[in-house]
Amino acid sequence: MAILSLGSTFHVELRSILFTVFALLYSLYYLLKNLRPRVKLSSLGGLSYAREQHRVLANWALRVVLHSAIYVYNDQLKTNSIDIISFIPASSFSAAIFDHFPEAVQTFTVTCPKILAANLAAMILANCLVWVGKYVLLVIKVCSYVFSVRKAGAPTFSDPPQRVLIVHGSVGAGHKRAAQALSDTFQQRYPEIVVEVVDIVDFAGPFFSTVYKTGYLSLSEKTWGSHLVGYFFDAGNTERPGWAKRLVQEAFLLDFINYIYKFKPDVIVNTHFLSTEIVAGLRRRQLLKIPQVTVVTDYDAHAYWANFPNEKFFVGQEGAVGNLTHVNPQINEEDVLVTGIPCVPAFSTVPTQKQCIKNLGLLGEKGRPIVLICASGAMYEGRPSVFTLYEQALSCSSKLEIVIITGRQKDLRSQLEQIAVPLQHQVKLEGFTKVMHEYMTAADLIITKPGGLTTAESLATGTAMLIVNPYPGQEMRNTDNLLEAGIAVKCNDLYLLGNKLKKIVENPKRLKQMQKNSKEYGNPGACFDIVDYIADGEFGYIDVSKDA
């Protein structure tokens, strides 16, 4: 029996075998529940998710086995000499706290059978076995890899790479879009090269993903949270993360390291700084001998990007060269190439503005600028900010042709259709589209947040920008670069957007100059420049073992 008594007021008795039955049924339920997602994810090729799911299944399977064994041998495990744990507050360190409580509360006794302890031990043992197994397998792979690379010495690159691993991080959409742009370009120009695209956050497990990705995005959507993110962004922009942070990240990203050893790429291409940091740390400790190149996806390079060794950096503008070399003097200027941020190949072959207007069924009337608005997840005064952007654009007294891209948000589109449109304006509401490059080329001006990839696409098509809601940190620095180059106007308060928009469109000469500056600043062929450089094997290899 399990007995819990609290003075003379509370008394519960449970048969000890019930603990085992409950634990067994609970484990069996979650084992069966997790079988379906594993099959689904494996069929979709979700390698990292499937691997994590295998560990979850192993955990629940071990629990089922252990609880079943306890159930079968229940009689042997039970004992008449029940362990008693007594706690008397009045005679312990907490006497002062419990002194004012009733006498019944001051003394209570917990009587716990050993069978309950056995079930708790089974749960702990199952978790420990799964994690120990994970580490043992990784240590074996690391030792095998280190032995082989040290025996072979530093790699040589007489031939172009045949296996390329592109790593992004799903913290915002820009890193993934840059990775996809490079992957599409490899497939288009070098189909013989094996290219894998992975999300490093997927390898980290649910806890790390929640803190690193969901936590960041949730904070960024709140006013106080975005300023907090901006504070840490600026505070961390003076030096690279220390070894302690790197080791914590590596502990969560053992699956990513394991995947590198398994895939054996000839070069790793990073569009997020987290993978750059992990790979550089492994190479400094002689645990990896694979070259890496990094594509910085913002126009200002944060200190987190400045990792060494890294064979080449591809950046969006000249200022980023100084950012990297200042934070890390080991980085040479000649290893930082100003190529622009890569967009998908379609942006390099887009038709003329006139042809795009015709293809999309727009009016394109003279004296009626085309203004493009893209719906995002940003909120303003308790509703999606696209409503305010749209209403402010409609309040502009100058004639406009407004195009709003709502994506797959059908409800949002139907709500926008209910808003009355003044006679001087023309409006087109578009859902999900595969010709975003044509819409951006057709537009004279885009109202948008200054994310790295959105900015790169606007520059590639020579579109003027009206910037709203920049997050403190990287988006604010992107904004500074665009304002200095005469490409954009910033609107700090959305209720003033209509006035800002009017001043731009009523000055055609200014608008044309902004478009010209945008075209000169951007590089629609950045994806080809970067991929050609990588495919030719020009990045070389920095052998840090010579400095050791």
DOPANU-626850 format. One record per residue (C-alpha): residue number from 1; residue in one letter; chain; x negated, y, z. Coordinates in steps of 0.05 Angstrom, whole numbers, plus 32768, in hexadecimal, padded with zeros to 4 digits. Each point is the difference from the previous one (the first is absolute). Example, Ala and Ser with C-alpha at 12.3 -4.5 7.8 and 13.67 -1.06 7.14 Angstrom:
2
PT    i  aa  ch     X     Y     Z
PT    1   a   A  7F0A  7FA6  809C
PT    2   s   A  7FE5  8045  7FF3
This chain:
548
PT    i  aa  ch     X     Y     Z
PT    1   m   A  8000  8000  8000
PT    2   a   A  7FED  8048  7FF7
PT    3   i   A  8017  802C  8039
PT    4   l   A  7FFF  804B  8005
PT    5   s   A  8018  801C  8042
PT    6   l   A  8004  8048  8016
PT    7   g   A  800D  8002  804B
PT    8   s   A  8044  7FE2  800D
PT    9   t   A  8023  8027  7FCA
PT   10   f   A  7FE9  7FE0  7FBF
PT   11   h   A  7FF4  7FB6  7FF0
PT   12   v   A  7FF8  7FDE  7FBC
PT   13   e   A  7FEE  7FB8  7FF2
PT   14   l   A  7FEE  7FE5  7FBA
PT   15   r   A  7FEB  7FBB  7FEB
PT   16   s   A  7FB7  8003  7FE9
PT   17   i   A  800E  7FDA  7FC0
PT   18   l   A  802C  8039  7FE8
PT   19   f   A  7FC2  802B  7FF9
PT   20   t   A  7FE2  7FCE  7FD0
PT   21   v   A  8041  7FF8  7FD9
PT   22   f   A  8007  804B  7FF8
PT   23   a   A  7FB8  8009  7FEB
PT   24   l   A  8004  7FC7  7FCF
PT   25   l   A  8041  8018  7FDF
PT   26   y   A  7FE5  8048  7FFE
PT   27   s   A  7FC0  7FE9  7FDD
PT   28   l   A  8025  7FD2  7FD0
PT   29   y   A  8030  8039  7FED
PT   30   y   A  7FC7  802F  7FEE
PT   31   l   A  7FDA  7FC9  7FDC
PT   32   l   A  803C  7FF4  7FD2
PT   33   k   A  800E  804A  7FFA
PT   34   n   A  7FB9  800E  7FE6
PT   35   l   A  8000  7FC8  7FCC
PT   36   r   A  802B  8027  7FCF
PT   37   p   A  7FD7  8041  7FFC
PT   38   r   A  7FC0  7FD6  7FF8
PT   39   v   A  801B  7FDD  7FC2
PT   40   k   A  801A  8042  7FE3
PT   41   l   A  7FC0  8026  800B
PT   42   s   A  7FD5  7FC8  7FE5
PT   43   s   A  8029  7FFC  7FC1
PT   44   l   A  7FF5  804B  7FF6
PT   45   g   A  7FB5  7FF8  8008
PT   46   g   A  7FFF  8028  8041
PT   47   l   A  7FBD  7FE4  8016
PT   48   s   A  7FF6  802A  803E
PT   49   y   A  8048  7FF9  8017
PT   50   a   A  7FFF  7FB5  7FF4
PT   51   r   A  7FC0  7FF9  8028
PT   52   e   A  801D  8026  803A
PT   53   q   A  8040  7FD6  7FFA
PT   54   h   A  7FD7  7FC0  8002
PT   55   r   A  7FE3  8015  8043
PT   56   v   A  8045  8011  801B
PT   57   l   A  8019  7FBB  7FEA
PT   58   a   A  7FC3  7FDF  801F
PT   59   n   A  800E  8024  8041
PT   60   w   A  8049  7FEA  8003
PT   61   a   A  7FF0  7FBA  7FE9
PT   62   l   A  7FCC  7FF9  8038
PT   63   r   A  8033  8019  8032
PT   64   v   A  8033  7FCD  7FE8
PT   65   v   A  7FCD  7FC7  8007
PT   66   l   A  7FE9  8016  8045
PT   67   h   A  8046  800C  801B
PT   68   s   A  8016  7FBD  7FE4
PT   69   a   A  7FC7  7FDE  8024
PT   70   i   A  8013  8022  8041
PT   71   y   A  8048  7FEA  7FF6
PT   72   v   A  7FEC  7FB7  7FF3
PT   73   y   A  7FD1  7FFE  803B
PT   74   n   A  802D  802A  802D
PT   75   d   A  8005  7FCC  8037
PT   76   q   A  7FB5  7FF6  8003
PT   77   l   A  7FF3  804A  8003
PT   78   k   A  8031  800D  8038
PT   79   t   A  7FE8  7FFB  8047
PT   80   n   A  8023  8000  8044
PT   81   s   A  7FCD  8031  801C
PT   82   i   A  801B  803F  7FE1
PT   83   d   A  7FD1  803B  7FFD
PT   84   i   A  801A  803A  8028
PT   85   i   A  7FEA  8047  7FF3
PT   86   s   A  8011  802E  803A
PT   87   f   A  7FFE  804B  7FFF
PT   88   i   A  800F  8027  803F
PT   89   p   A  7FFE  804C  7FF1
PT   90   a   A  8001  8014  804A
PT   91   s   A  7FBC  7FE0  800C
PT   92   s   A  7FDD  8013  7FBF
PT   93   f   A  7FE3  803E  7FDF
PT   94   s   A  8046  8015  7FEC
PT   95   a   A  801A  8002  8048
PT   96   a   A  8006  804C  7FFF
PT   97   i   A  802B  7FFD  7FC2
PT   98   f   A  802F  7FC8  8017
PT   99   d   A  8004  8017  8048
PT  100   h   A  803F  8028  7FF3
PT  101   f   A  8024  7FC7  7FDC
PT  102   p   A  8032  7FD1  8021
PT  103   e   A  7FE2  7FC4  8024
PT  104   a   A  801C  7FD0  7FCB
PT  105   v   A  7FD7  8023  7FCB
PT  106   q   A  7FC0  8004  8029
PT  107   t   A  7FF7  7FB4  7FFF
PT  108   f   A  8010  7FD3  7FC5
PT  109   t   A  7FE5  7FBD  7FE8
PT  110   v   A  7FF9  7FE6  7FB9
PT  111   t   A  7FFE  7FB5  7FF8
PT  112   c   A  7FE8  7FEA  7FBB
PT  113   p   A  7FF9  7FB8  7FE7
PT  114   k   A  7FC1  7FEC  7FDC
PT  115   i   A  802A  7FEE  7FC3
PT  116   l   A  800C  804B  7FF4
PT  117   a   A  7FB6  800F  8005
PT  118   a   A  7FF4  7FC8  7FCD
PT  119   n   A  802F  8020  7FCE
PT  120   l   A  7FE1  8044  8009
PT  121   a   A  7FBB  7FE1  7FF7
PT  122   a   A  8018  7FDF  7FBF
PT  123   m   A  8014  8044  7FE4
PT  124   i   A  7FBD  801F  8011
PT  125   l   A  7FDA  7FC3  7FE6
PT  126   a   A  8024  8003  7FBD
PT  127   n   A  7FEE  8049  7FF6
PT  128   c   A  7FB8  7FF4  8014
PT  129   l   A  7FF8  7FC4  7FD2
PT  130   v   A  801A  8028  7FC4
PT  131   w   A  7FD2  803B  800C
PT  132   v   A  7FC4  7FD4  8010
PT  133   g   A  800C  7FDA  7FC0
PT  134   k   A  8003  8041  7FD9
PT  135   y   A  7FBE  8017  801C
PT  136   v   A  7FDD  7FBD  7FF7
PT  137   l   A  8014  7FFC  7FB7
PT  138   l   A  7FE8  8047  7FF4
PT  139   v   A  7FBE  7FF4  8024
PT  140   i   A  7FF4  7FC3  7FD4
PT  141   k   A  800E  8028  7FC1
PT  142   v   A  7FD4  803A  8017
PT  143   c   A  7FC6  7FD2  8012
PT  144   s   A  8006  7FDC  7FBD
PT  145   y   A  8003  8042  7FDA
PT  146   v   A  7FC7  8020  8026
PT  147   f   A  7FD4  7FC3  7FF6
PT  148   s   A  800D  8000  7FB5
PT  149   v   A  7FF6  804B  7FF5
PT  150   r   A  7FC0  8003  802A
PT  151   k   A  7FE5  7FC4  7FDA
PT  152   a   A  8010  8020  7FBD
PT  153   g   A  7FE9  8046  8014
PT  154   a   A  801F  8041  7FE7
PT  155   p   A  802D  7FF8  7FC3
PT  156   t   A  7FEC  8019  7FBC
PT  157   f   A  802E  801E  7FCC
PT  158   s   A  7FE5  7FF0  7FBD
PT  159   d   A  8046  7FEE  7FEA
PT  160   p   A  8041  8028  8009
PT  161   p   A  802D  7FEA  803A
PT  162   q   A  8031  7FC8  7FF1
PT  163   r   A  8028  8001  8041
PT  164   v   A  8019  8042  801D
PT  165   l   A  8025  8009  8042
PT  166   i   A  8028  8041  8006
PT  167   v   A  8014  8011  8048
PT  168   h   A  8034  8034  8014
PT  169   g   A  8025  8010  8040
PT  170   s   A  804C  8009  8001
PT  171   v   A  7FFD  803E  802C
PT  172   g   A  8025  802D  7FD0
PT  173   a   A  800A  7FF0  7FB7
PT  174   g   A  7FC3  8023  7FE2
PT  175   h   A  7FCB  7FCB  8011
PT  176   k   A  802B  7FC9  7FE1
PT  177   r   A  800F  8028  7FC1
PT  178   a   A  7FB6  800E  7FF5
PT  179   a   A  7FF1  7FB6  8008
PT  180   q   A  8037  7FEE  7FD0
PT  181   a   A  7FE6  8033  7FCD
PT  182   l   A  7FBB  7FDF  8002
PT  183   s   A  801D  7FBA  7FFC
PT  184   d   A  802B  8014  7FC3
PT  185   t   A  7FC3  801F  7FDF
PT  186   f   A  7FD6  7FC1  800B
PT  187   q   A  8037  7FD6  7FE3
PT  188   q   A  8006  802E  7FC4
PT  189   r   A  7FB6  8008  7FF0
PT  190   y   A  7FDE  7FC3  801F
PT  191   p   A  8032  7FC6  8003
PT  192   e   A  7FC7  7FCE  8007
PT  193   i   A  7FEF  801D  8046
PT  194   v   A  8024  7FDE  803A
PT  195   v   A  8020  8038  802A
PT  196   e   A  8022  7FF7  8043
PT  197   v   A  8025  8038  8023
PT  198   v   A  800C  7FF9  804B
PT  199   d   A  801C  802B  8038
PT  200   i   A  7FCF  7FFF  803B
PT  201   v   A  8038  8010  8032
PT  202   d   A  8023  7FBF  7FED
PT  203   f   A  7FC5  7FD8  801C
PT  204   a   A  8003  8021  8044
PT  205   g   A  803F  7FE1  801C
PT  206   p   A  8040  8020  8019
PT  207   f   A  7FE3  8025  803D
PT  208   f   A  7FC9  8024  7FD9
PT  209   s   A  8030  800E  7FC6
PT  210   t   A  8034  801E  802F
PT  211   v   A  7FCD  802D  8023
PT  212   y   A  7FD6  8013  7FC3
PT  213   k   A  8034  8007  7FCA
PT  214   t   A  8046  8006  801E
PT  215   g   A  7FE6  802B  8039
PT  216   y   A  7FDD  8030  7FD2
PT  217   l   A  803B  8007  7FD1
PT  218   s   A  8031  800A  8039
PT  219   l   A  7FD5  8036  8020
PT  220   s   A  7FF6  8024  7FBD
PT  221   e   A  804B  8007  7FF6
PT  222   k   A  8008  8026  8041
PT  223   t   A  7FE9  8048  8007
PT  224   w   A  7FDB  7FF5  8042
PT  225   g   A  7FE5  7FBE  7FE6
PT  226   s   A  7FE5  801D  7FC0
PT  227   h   A  7FDA  8035  8027
PT  228   l   A  7FE5  7FCA  802E
PT  229   v   A  7FE8  7FD9  7FC3
PT  230   g   A  7FE1  803F  7FE5
PT  231   y   A  7FDC  800D  8041
PT  232   f   A  7FE0  7FBB  8001
PT  233   f   A  7FF0  8007  7FB6
PT  234   d   A  7FD8  803F  800C
PT  235   a   A  7FE2  7FE6  8041
PT  236   g   A  7FE7  7FC2  7FDD
PT  237   n   A  7FE4  8025  7FC4
PT  238   t   A  7FBC  800F  801F
PT  239   e   A  7FE3  7FBA  8004
PT  240   r   A  800D  7FB9  7FEB
PT  241   p   A  8023  7FCF  8030
PT  242   g   A  7FD3  7FDD  8032
PT  243   w   A  7FEE  7FB7  8005
PT  244   a   A  8035  7FF2  8035
PT  245   k   A  8039  8015  7FD3
PT  246   r   A  7FE2  7FD8  7FC6
PT  247   l   A  7FFC  7FC1  802A
PT  248   v   A  8049  8008  8016
PT  249   q   A  8014  8007  7FB7
PT  250   e   A  7FD7  7FC4  7FEC
PT  251   a   A  8022  7FD6  8037
PT  252   f   A  8044  800F  7FE1
PT  253   l   A  7FE6  7FF8  7FB9
PT  254   l   A  7FDE  7FBD  8004
PT  255   d   A  802F  7FE6  7FCA
PT  256   f   A  7FE9  8037  7FD1
PT  257   i   A  7FB7  7FED  800C
PT  258   n   A  8012  7FB7  7FF6
PT  259   y   A  8022  8012  7FBE
PT  260   i   A  7FC1  8023  7FE6
PT  261   y   A  7FD7  7FC1  800E
PT  262   k   A  8035  7FD6  7FDE
PT  263   f   A  800B  802B  7FC2
PT  264   k   A  7FB6  8010  7FF6
PT  265   p   A  8008  8040  7FD8
PT  266   d   A  7FC6  801E  7FD8
PT  267   v   A  8015  8045  8018
PT  268   i   A  8033  801C  8031
PT  269   v   A  8026  803F  7FEB
PT  270   n   A  8020  8027  803B
PT  271   t   A  8038  8032  7FFB
PT  272   h   A  8006  8004  804D
PT  273   f   A  7FC8  8010  8031
PT  274   l   A  8010  7FC7  802F
PT  275   s   A  7FE6  7FCA  7FD2
PT  276   t   A  7FC3  802B  7FEF
PT  277   e   A  7FEF  8003  804A
PT  278   i   A  8009  7FB5  800B
PT  279   v   A  7FD5  7FEC  7FC4
PT  280   a   A  7FC9  8033  8011
PT  281   g   A  7FFD  7FE7  8047
PT  282   l   A  7FF8  7FB7  7FEA
PT  283   r   A  7FC9  8013  7FCF
PT  284   r   A  7FD9  8027  8034
PT  285   r   A  7FFE  7FC1  802A
PT  286   q   A  7FEB  7FD4  7FC6
PT  287   l   A  8042  7FDA  8001
PT  288   l   A  8014  8013  7FB9
PT  289   k   A  7FDC  800E  7FBF
PT  290   i   A  8036  801A  7FD2
PT  291   p   A  7FFD  8046  7FE2
PT  292   q   A  803A  802F  800A
PT  293   v   A  8019  8041  7FE0
PT  294   t   A  8033  802F  801D
PT  295   v   A  8036  802A  7FDF
PT  296   v   A  8012  803B  802E
PT  297   t   A  804A  800C  7FF8
PT  298   d   A  8003  8047  801B
PT  299   y   A  7FDD  803F  7FE6
PT  300   d   A  7FDE  800B  8043
PT  301   a   A  7FD6  7FC5  8018
PT  302   h   A  800A  7FF3  804A
PT  303   a   A  7FC6  7FE6  802B
PT  304   y   A  8020  7FBB  8002
PT  305   w   A  7FEF  7FF7  7FB6
PT  306   a   A  7FB6  800E  800B
PT  307   n   A  7FE8  7FB8  800B
PT  308   f   A  7FBB  7FE4  7FEE
PT  309   p   A  7FED  7FD5  7FDB
PT  310   n   A  8030  8010  7FC8
PT  311   e   A  7FE5  7FFE  7FBA
PT  312   k   A  802B  8036  7FE1
PT  313   f   A  8037  8031  8015
PT  314   f   A  8033  801B  7FCD
PT  315   v   A  801F  8041  8017
PT  316   g   A  8032  8033  7FE7
PT  317   q   A  7FD8  8041  8004
PT  318   e   A  7FBB  801C  800E
PT  319   g   A  800F  8013  8048
PT  320   a   A  8008  7FB6  8013
PT  321   v   A  7FB7  7FF4  7FEE
PT  322   g   A  7FEB  8030  8037
PT  323   n   A  8032  7FE0  8031
PT  324   l   A  7FE1  7FBB  7FF9
PT  325   t   A  7FB6  8014  7FFE
PT  326   h   A  8007  802F  803C
PT  327   v   A  8021  7FCD  802E
PT  328   n   A  7FD1  7FC8  7FEB
PT  329   p   A  7FBB  8016  7FE8
PT  330   q   A  7FF3  7FB8  7FE9
PT  331   i   A  802F  800D  7FC5
PT  332   n   A  7FDC  801E  7FC4
PT  333   e   A  8022  8034  7FD5
PT  334   e   A  7FF1  7FD8  7FC1
PT  335   d   A  802A  7FC7  801D
PT  336   v   A  803E  802D  8004
PT  337   l   A  8021  8008  7FBB
PT  338   v   A  8035  8034  7FF2
PT  339   t   A  8032  7FDA  7FD5
PT  340   g   A  8043  8017  8019
PT  341   i   A  8033  7FD3  8024
PT  342   p   A  8018  7FC7  7FD3
PT  343   c   A  8048  7FFF  7FE6
PT  344   v   A  801F  7FC6  7FDA
PT  345   p   A  7FE8  7FFC  7FB7
PT  346   a   A  8042  801B  7FE6
PT  347   f   A  7FED  8046  8017
PT  348   s   A  7FC5  8001  7FCF
PT  349   t   A  802B  7FF0  7FC3
PT  350   v   A  803E  8029  8010
PT  351   p   A  8022  8023  7FC4
PT  352   t   A  8004  804B  7FFA
PT  353   q   A  802F  8028  802C
PT  354   k   A  802F  800C  7FC5
PT  355   q   A  8003  7FB6  7FF0
PT  356   c   A  800B  7FED  8049
PT  357   i   A  803A  8032  8005
PT  358   k   A  801F  7FDF  7FC3
PT  359   n   A  7FF5  7FB9  8019
PT  360   l   A  8020  8010  8043
PT  361   g   A  803D  8023  7FE3
PT  362   l   A  7FF0  8043  8021
PT  363   l   A  8012  8044  7FE3
PT  364   g   A  7FBC  8021  8005
PT  365   e   A  801D  8044  7FEE
PT  366   k   A  7FD2  803C  7FFB
PT  367   g   A  8006  802C  803E
PT  368   r   A  801B  7FC5  8029
PT  369   p   A  7FC5  7FDF  8024
PT  370   i   A  8006  7FB7  8012
PT  371   v   A  7FF8  7FF4  804B
PT  372   l   A  7FF4  7FBA  8019
PT  373   i   A  8013  7FEA  8047
PT  374   c   A  7FEE  7FBA  801A
PT  375   a   A  8028  7FE6  803C
PT  376   s   A  7FD5  7FE7  803A
PT  377   g   A  800D  7FE6  8046
PT  378   a   A  7FF2  8044  801F
PT  379   m   A  8037  801D  802C
PT  380   y   A  8015  8048  800B
PT  381   e   A  8034  8017  8034
PT  382   g   A  801A  7FB9  8009
PT  383   r   A  8008  7FEC  7FB7
PT  384   p   A  7FD2  7FEE  7FC5
PT  385   s   A  7FD9  803D  7FEB
PT  386   v   A  8013  7FF6  7FB7
PT  387   f   A  8044  801E  800F
PT  388   t   A  7FE0  8041  8017
PT  389   l   A  7FD0  8001  7FC6
PT  390   y   A  8039  7FF6  7FCF
PT  391   e   A  802D  8035  8020
PT  392   q   A  7FC7  8032  8002
PT  393   a   A  7FEF  7FF3  7FB6
PT  394   l   A  804A  800A  7FEF
PT  395   s   A  7FFF  8043  8026
PT  396   c   A  7FCC  801B  7FD0
PT  397   s   A  801F  8036  7FD4
PT  398   s   A  7FD3  7FEF  7FC5
PT  399   k   A  8017  7FCB  7FCF
PT  400   l   A  7FE2  7FBC  800F
PT  401   e   A  8004  7FB8  7FE7
PT  402   i   A  7FFA  7FD7  803F
PT  403   v   A  7FEE  7FB6  7FFF
PT  404   i   A  8005  7FD7  8040
PT  405   i   A  7FE2  7FBA  8005
PT  406   t   A  8024  7FDA  8037
PT  407   g   A  7FDF  7FBC  7FF5
PT  408   r   A  8028  7FC5  8018
PT  409   q   A  8029  8029  8031
PT  410   k   A  8045  7FFA  7FDF
PT  411   d   A  8024  801E  803C
PT  412   l   A  7FD3  803D  7FFE
PT  413   r   A  800E  800A  7FB6
PT  414   s   A  804C  7FFC  800B
PT  415   q   A  7FFB  8034  8038
PT  416   l   A  7FD7  8030  7FD5
PT  417   e   A  8035  7FFA  7FC9
PT  418   q   A  8033  801F  8030
PT  419   i   A  7FD9  8041  8004
PT  420   a   A  801C  8037  7FD2
PT  421   v   A  7FD0  8019  7FCB
PT  422   p   A  8001  804B  7FED
PT  423   l   A  800E  800E  7FB7
PT  424   q   A  7FBA  801B  7FF1
PT  425   h   A  7FDF  7FBD  8011
PT  426   q   A  7FFD  7FBC  7FDE
PT  427   v   A  7FF5  7FC2  802C
PT  428   k   A  7FEC  7FB8  7FF2
PT  429   l   A  8001  7FCD  8038
PT  430   e   A  7FD4  7FC3  7FF0
PT  431   g   A  7FFA  7FC1  8029
PT  432   f   A  7FC5  7FD0  7FFC
PT  433   t   A  7FD5  800D  7FC2
PT  434   k   A  7FC4  7FE0  7FDF
PT  435   v   A  7FEF  803E  7FD9
PT  436   m   A  7FEC  802E  8039
PT  437   h   A  7FC5  8017  7FD7
PT  438   e   A  8030  801B  7FCB
PT  439   y   A  802A  8025  8033
PT  440   m   A  7FC3  8020  801E
PT  441   t   A  7FE7  8015  7FBB
PT  442   a   A  8044  801C  7FED
PT  443   a   A  8003  8029  8040
PT  444   d   A  7FE4  8046  8005
PT  445   l   A  7FFD  7FFD  804B
PT  446   i   A  8008  7FC9  8035
PT  447   i   A  8018  800B  8047
PT  448   t   A  7FDC  7FCC  802A
PT  449   k   A  7FD6  7FEC  803B
PT  450   p   A  7FB5  8002  7FF0
PT  451   g   A  7FEE  7FB7  8009
PT  452   g   A  7FC0  7FEB  7FDD
PT  453   l   A  801F  7FD7  7FC8
PT  454   t   A  803C  802E  7FF5
PT  455   t   A  7FCF  8039  7FFA
PT  456   a   A  7FD4  7FD8  7FD0
PT  457   e   A  803B  7FF0  7FD4
PT  458   s   A  8017  8049  7FFE
PT  459   l   A  7FB9  8016  7FED
PT  460   a   A  7FFC  7FCA  7FCA
PT  461   t   A  803E  801C  7FDF
PT  462   g   A  7FEE  8049  800A
PT  463   t   A  803D  800E  802C
PT  464   a   A  8003  803C  802E
PT  465   m   A  8011  7FF0  8049
PT  466   l   A  802C  801D  8036
PT  467   i   A  7FE9  7FDE  803F
PT  468   v   A  802F  7FF1  803B
PT  469   n   A  7FF8  7FDB  8042
PT  470   p   A  7FB6  7FEF  7FFD
PT  471   y   A  7FEB  7FD4  803A
PT  472   p   A  7FC9  801F  802D
PT  473   g   A  7FBF  7FDE  7FED
PT  474   q   A  7FF2  7FE5  7FBB
PT  475   e   A  803E  801E  7FDE
PT  476   m   A  7FF0  8045  801D
PT  477   r   A  7FBA  7FFB  7FE4
PT  478   n   A  801A  7FEA  7FBD
PT  479   t   A  802C  803D  8002
PT  480   d   A  7FC5  802D  800E
PT  481   n   A  7FDB  7FE5  7FC3
PT  482   l   A  803D  800B  7FD3
PT  483   l   A  800B  8047  8019
PT  484   e   A  7FB7  8013  7FF6
PT  485   a   A  8003  7FE5  7FB9
PT  486   g   A  803F  8029  7FEF
PT  487   i   A  8029  7FC1  7FF2
PT  488   a   A  8034  8004  8036
PT  489   v   A  802B  802C  802D
PT  490   k   A  800F  7FEA  8046
PT  491   c   A  8044  8007  8022
PT  492   n   A  7FFB  7FFC  804C
PT  493   d   A  804A  8007  800D
PT  494   l   A  8031  7FDA  7FD4
PT  495   y   A  8036  8035  8007
PT  496   l   A  7FD2  802F  7FD9
PT  497   l   A  7FF4  7FCF  7FC7
PT  498   g   A  8033  8021  7FD2
PT  499   n   A  7FDD  8043  8006
PT  500   k   A  7FBB  7FE1  7FF4
PT  501   l   A  801A  7FDA  7FC3
PT  502   k   A  801F  8040  7FE3
PT  503   k   A  7FBF  8026  8004
PT  504   i   A  7FDC  7FC9  7FDA
PT  505   v   A  8032  7FF4  7FC8
PT  506   e   A  800C  804A  7FF5
PT  507   n   A  7FB7  8009  7FF0
PT  508   p   A  7FF3  7FD3  7FC3
PT  509   k   A  7FB8  8018  7FFA
PT  510   r   A  7FF1  7FEA  8048
PT  511   l   A  8023  7FBD  7FF5
PT  512   k   A  7FD7  7FF3  7FC1
PT  513   q   A  7FC0  8010  8024
PT  514   m   A  8012  7FD0  8038
PT  515   q   A  800C  7FCA  7FCD
PT  516   k   A  7FBE  800E  7FDD
PT  517   n   A  7FDA  7FFD  8042
PT  518   s   A  8023  7FBF  8011
PT  519   k   A  7FEC  7FE0  7FBD
PT  520   e   A  7FB7  8016  8008
PT  521   y   A  7FFC  7FE6  8048
PT  522   g   A  801C  7FBB  7FF1
PT  523   n   A  7FE6  7FC4  7FDA
PT  524   p   A  8036  7FD2  7FE3
PT  525   g   A  7FC9  7FCF  7FEB
PT  526   a   A  7FE2  7FF7  8046
PT  527   c   A  8017  7FB8  8003
PT  528   f   A  7FD9  7FF0  7FC0
PT  529   d   A  7FC2  8024  8017
PT  530   i   A  7FFF  7FDA  8042
PT  531   v   A  8010  7FBC  7FE3
PT  532   d   A  7FCE  8006  7FC7
PT  533   y   A  7FCA  8012  8033
PT  534   i   A  8010  7FC4  802B
PT  535   a   A  8008  7FD0  7FC5
PT  536   d   A  7FBC  8013  7FE5
PT  537   g   A  7FE0  7FEE  8043
PT  538   e   A  7FDF  8045  8006
PT  539   f   A  800D  8005  804B
PT  540   g   A  7FC2  7FD7  8013
PT  541   y   A  7FF3  7FE6  8047
PT  542   i   A  7FE5  8022  803F
PT  543   d   A  7FD7  7FCB  8025
PT  544   v   A  8002  8016  8049
PT  545   s   A  7FD6  7FC4  8015
PT  546   k   A  7FC2  8025  7FE7
PT  547   d   A  800D  8036  8034
PT  548   a   A  800C  7FCF  8039
